[in-house]
């Protein structure tokens, strides 16, 4: 997670839709955001923005999902992609609520026609 300094665990605790966690992820998201939007915002110095600014909340979630789920699915998400595979990429292992999440995942997958 890249939490090298005392207090980093708390400072870079999970925030946002996908609970962006760890100094490393905040640094990576900062680099992406600054390059993509020509911004000087630094989420390592102001990590609370990942939870309090609605636009940043959504952008950080999409960035995390692309980098930690979509880019790791091989091949690209298809009709055979399982909720367990996506859950493992996001959470590490299936956790509470897996069957409910599977139902929602399949609904979403069907609605965006992943073939």
N, C-alpha and C positions, 0 to 999 in steps of 0.2 A: 504493500500500500504506500510505501515511501514515507511513512511517518517517522522522520529522523529526529525531530525536536521534541522536547518535553511539552506536553499539551497538544501535540498534533492529533492524537486520537480523538479528543473532544472537538478541537477546532475544525477538523475535517470529517466530522461525523456525517452519517447519511442524511442527505437533503435532496428534495425534489422528487419527481415522480418515480424515478428508479433508484432513489437513495444514493446519489453520487457520494462515494466514500473514499477517504485517503488522500494525502497530499499529492501523490502521483496523479490520480484522476483529476483533481482540481487543477494541477499544473497543465495536464494534457488538454483539458477543456479550455483553459485560459488561452493556450497557444492556438487552438482551433478557432476560438471566438475572435481573438484579436486579428488573426489572418483572414478569416472569412468576412468579418464585418468592419475591418479597419478601426477597431476599437482599442482603447487603452485600458479597458476594465481588466482588473486582475482578481480572479476569484480566490487566489491564495492569500491575498491581503483582505479581501472582503467576501468570504465564503457564504455569508448569509444571503447574498443576492441569488444564489441557486435555489433558495426556498422562498424568497420574498418578492422577486420581480417576475411577474407572470410570464413575460416573453422569454426570459432566461430559463425559467423552470421548464418550459416546453422545449426550448432549443437544447438544453442540457440533456433532457430525456431522449430526444431524437439522436443527438450525438452519441450518447451512451449506447443506445439500441443499435445504431449502425455499426459502431466500432466493436461492441462486445457480443452482438448476436448475429446480425446480418452478415458481417464480414467473416464470421467464423462458421457459418452454415455452409456446408459443401455437399452438393452444389447449392445454388440459390434456393431460397424457400420454395417448396413445391407442395403439391397436394399430399405428399407422403411425409412432410415435416411433422414431427410429433411435438405436442406440448411439452412432453418430458425433456426433449432435446433443448427446446428454447428455455425452459425453466432452469435446466442445469447450467446453461450459459449465463443466465441472469443471476441466479441464486446459489449456484454450486450443486444443489441437490433438490429433489422434490421436497416440498415442505407442506405445512398445513394448507388446506384449501386446494389441493392439487386437482381433485375431480371437478370442482367448480371452475377453476382456472382452465381446465381442459375443455369444458363446455363452452366457455366464453371464447377461447382461442379458436375452436372449430367454427363458431359462428362468425367471427371476424375473418378467418381464413376463407370461409365460403363467400362472404360478402365482397371480398376484394379479389376473388377468383384467382387463387394461387394454383396454377397448374404446372 
